[in-house]
Amino acid sequence: MLHISEWGRKRRELTFYPHSAAHLVASPNAVVARSDVVFSIFGFPSDVRSFLLDPSSGALATLCHGGVLVDMTTSEPSLAAEVAAAVTAKGCHSVDGPVSGGDPEP
């Protein structure tokens, strides 16, 4: 059975679809704790590092062994390599799936 969990900094945007099957959760870690496959997309590389890679609060800390992280952030190749290395070190799998049209970091 497919279960969908979602989190966003702007929660009001997530409730736009009131009949969605998605379960709204309180934090990125709550999404990851409930998931085998996680999709993420952020506006800036600093957000990727903060929400995914931070050792104390990042979502990667909660990803189960063998889990899959698909990061769709458009960024530098070096950030994709950094994410892949962190995910692989945890015994998980990483997919870099950038979406074009991202804003450059200020």
N, C-alpha and C positions, 0 to 999 in steps of 0.2 A: 504494500500500500504506500502511496506517495503522500508524504507530509511536507508542507511548505511552511517555513518560518521566515519572517522578515523583520528587519530592524532598519531604522533610518534616523539620522540626526533631526530631520524635520518630520516628526511623527504625523503631523497633519496631512502631509502628502501621501502617506501610506494608507490612510483611511479613506482615500478617494474612491476605492472600490469596496463598498460595504458588503457585497455578496461574494467576495473573494474567499477562496478556501484557505488562504494563508493565515497563519497564526502570528499575531504581532507579539514580539518579545522585547524585553527591556534593554538589552545590550548586544553588541556583536558576539560576545562570548556565549550568550544564551542561544543565539542562532547556531553557532558552531557546536555547542554541546549536544544539540538535537539532530545534527546532520552528518551524513557520510560524504556529501558533496556540498561545497560552499562556493557561491558566486559572490564576488565583490567588485565594486567599481567606485572609484573615488576621483575627486577633482584634481588633487595635487599629490606629488610624491610624499610630502610630509604626512598626509593623511594615511597613505598606505603604511608608512613606517609606524605611525601612532596606533592605528586601529588594528593592524595585522601583526606587526613584528615586535612591538614593545614587550619585553620579557615578563613584565609584571601584569600588564593589563591587555596585551594584544590577543586577538582572537586565535592566533596560531597556538598559543599556550593551551588552548582547550581542544584543538583538533585531535581526534582519535587516531591512533596508529592505523595506517592504511587509508586514511581519509584523502579526499581530493579537494584542492583549493584552485578555483578558476578565477584569476584576477583579470578583470576587463578594463583596468585603468590604462589610459594612454599615457605613456611616460617613456623615460629613457630605457634603453636595453639593459643598462647596468642595474636598474631597479628590479627589472624582471629577473635578472640573474641573482640578485640578492634575495628576492622572495623565494626563488627556486631552491637556492642553497639552504635557506632556513627550513623550508618545507621538507626537503629531502633529508636533512639532518634529523628531523623528527620522525622519519619513517613513513612519510606521506608522499603524495604526488602533487605536482604543480602543473598548471596549464596557464600559459600566458595568452590571453585572448583580448588584446586591446581593441577598443572601439575608437575610431577616429573622431576627431573634433574636440579633443580635450583642450582646456585652457592651460597656457604656460604658467608655471609657478611664478608668483611675483618676486 
